[in-house]
Amino acid sequence: MAPIDRPVYRRQPRRRGQFIFANLGVAGDKPVPGDYDKDGKTDPAVWRAANTGWFYLESSNDYNTFNVIGFGSPGDIAPQGSAQ
């Protein structure tokens, strides 16, 4: 996936006919969706090269938990595919 030029918006059905919207990401972030919380569902996530930060929302908590993980070094390239 290419870096994004605007925030990522994630829409998930909650209850019948209801949706939630989450703002995730800034210009230049790379979308890296994956199952970061190991619940079998894809979590919306972005990787920010500027600070090697991984930002994701947990699907296991109805997308109410936002996590930031610093991992890597400047110059690293985010992997393709989802987290395992």
Summary of the structure (lengths in Angstrom):
residues: 84
radius of gyration: 12.8
end to end distance: 17.2
largest distance: 44.1
contacts: 205
relative contact order: 0.23
helix: 4%
strand: 36%
